[in-house]
Amino acid sequence: MNFQSRLKITLRRARTIREWLALLVISCILPATIATMFLIQHFYQHERASVERTTIATARALMQAVDRELFSAQGTLQALATSPLSGVRGSGWISWAGQGNTLLPAG
């Protein structure tokens, strides 16, 4: 191919203003889109870790509250089990229940 034929091919294939504008828009939007996707993913990971930490802290607090209640009930039941009134029937039941109420925390 000689120079003139290459020039004709190049001129026929020259980009139009519409193509240049499209390339300009794409070159501006593509980096912004990639940066936005990166920020969204980073934010999602950060929030997910935060939710996990909060959930674990809540579960631990609930576990401690349940343990505290169980230990309190266990202590009360052990005290009533060793009570001299534990074998009494009939009217001794009222005394035994009264002793149990004094052992339980008010609440």
Backbone torsions as a table, in degrees:
resi	resn	phi	psi	omega
1	MET	NA	137.9	178.3
2	ASN	-93.4	177.3	-174.2
3	PHE	-63.4	-41.1	-177.7
4	GLN	-66.3	-40.8	-179.8
5	SER	-68.2	-35.8	177.0
6	ARG	-67.9	-38.3	178.8
7	LEU	-64.6	-40.7	178.1
8	LYS	-63.4	-42.6	179.0
9	ILE	-64.2	-41.6	-179.8
10	THR	-65.7	-41.8	179.7
11	LEU	-67.7	-34.9	177.3
12	ARG	-68.7	-31.0	-176.3
13	ARG	-96.8	7.3	-179.9
14	ALA	-61.7	143.2	-177.9
15	ARG	-74.8	144.2	177.6
16	THR	-87.3	170.3	178.3
17	ILE	-62.3	-37.5	178.5
18	ARG	-60.7	-43.4	179.3
19	GLU	-65.8	-41.0	178.4
20	TRP	-63.4	-41.8	178.3
21	LEU	-65.1	-40.0	177.9
22	ALA	-62.9	-43.1	177.1
23	LEU	-62.9	-39.0	178.8
24	LEU	-64.1	-44.9	178.9
25	VAL	-63.0	-45.7	179.5
26	ILE	-62.9	-41.9	-178.8
27	SER	-68.8	-21.5	175.6
28	CYS	-87.4	-39.1	-175.8
29	ILE	-77.0	-38.0	-175.5
30	LEU	-60.1	-50.7	178.0
31	PRO	-62.8	-37.4	178.5
32	ALA	-64.8	-39.6	178.4
33	THR	-65.7	-43.8	179.1
34	ILE	-63.1	-43.9	179.4
35	ALA	-64.0	-40.3	178.5
36	THR	-64.2	-42.7	178.4
37	MET	-62.5	-40.5	178.1
38	PHE	-62.8	-45.1	-180.0
39	LEU	-65.4	-39.0	178.1
40	ILE	-63.6	-43.9	-179.9
41	GLN	-65.3	-41.5	178.2
42	HIS	-63.0	-44.1	178.3
43	PHE	-62.7	-42.9	179.3
44	TYR	-60.5	-46.4	-179.9
45	GLN	-64.0	-41.3	179.6
46	HIS	-63.6	-45.9	-179.7
47	GLU	-66.7	-37.8	179.0
48	ARG	-64.5	-42.4	177.2
49	ALA	-63.4	-38.5	178.5
50	SER	-64.7	-43.5	178.3
51	VAL	-63.9	-40.2	178.0
52	GLU	-62.3	-44.7	179.3
53	ARG	-62.0	-43.9	-179.6
54	THR	-64.6	-41.7	179.9
55	THR	-64.4	-42.6	179.0
56	ILE	-64.3	-42.3	179.1
57	ALA	-63.5	-40.5	178.5
58	THR	-65.7	-42.5	179.0
59	ALA	-62.9	-40.0	178.9
60	ARG	-65.8	-41.3	179.4
61	ALA	-64.0	-42.7	177.7
62	LEU	-64.6	-39.9	179.3
63	MET	-62.6	-41.8	179.1
64	GLN	-66.0	-39.0	178.6
65	ALA	-65.2	-42.6	178.7
66	VAL	-66.0	-43.0	177.8
67	ASP	-60.1	-42.3	179.6
68	ARG	-61.0	-43.8	179.1
69	GLU	-65.3	-41.6	-179.7
70	LEU	-66.0	-41.7	178.5
71	PHE	-65.5	-37.0	177.3
72	SER	-63.8	-46.8	178.8
73	ALA	-64.4	-38.8	179.8
74	GLN	-64.8	-43.2	178.6
75	GLY	-63.1	-42.1	178.5
76	THR	-62.8	-45.2	-179.0
77	LEU	-66.5	-36.7	177.4
78	GLN	-66.8	-39.3	178.2
79	ALA	-65.4	-40.1	178.8
80	LEU	-70.9	-31.1	-180.0
81	ALA	-68.5	-32.2	179.8
82	THR	-91.1	1.2	-178.9
83	SER	-67.5	142.5	176.9
84	PRO	-68.4	-14.3	-179.8
85	LEU	-88.9	1.5	-174.6
86	SER	-67.6	-25.5	-179.3
87	GLY	-94.8	-2.1	-176.1
88	VAL	-81.7	139.6	177.7
89	ARG	-116.4	165.3	177.1
90	GLY	79.9	-123.2	-175.9
91	SER	-71.5	-16.6	176.4
92	GLY	-66.3	-20.7	179.3
93	TRP	-62.0	-38.9	-178.8
94	ILE	-64.8	-41.9	177.8
95	SER	-65.6	-41.4	-180.0
96	TRP	-63.7	-41.6	178.6
97	ALA	-66.3	-39.2	177.5
98	GLY	-63.3	-40.6	177.6
99	GLN	-64.3	-39.5	178.1
100	GLY	-63.5	-38.7	179.4
101	ASN	-67.5	-31.7	178.7
102	THR	-74.2	-25.3	179.1
103	LEU	-78.3	-29.5	-177.6
104	LEU	-74.5	141.5	176.3
105	PRO	-69.5	147.2	179.0
106	ALA	-70.6	136.6	179.5
107	GLY	169.7	NA	NA
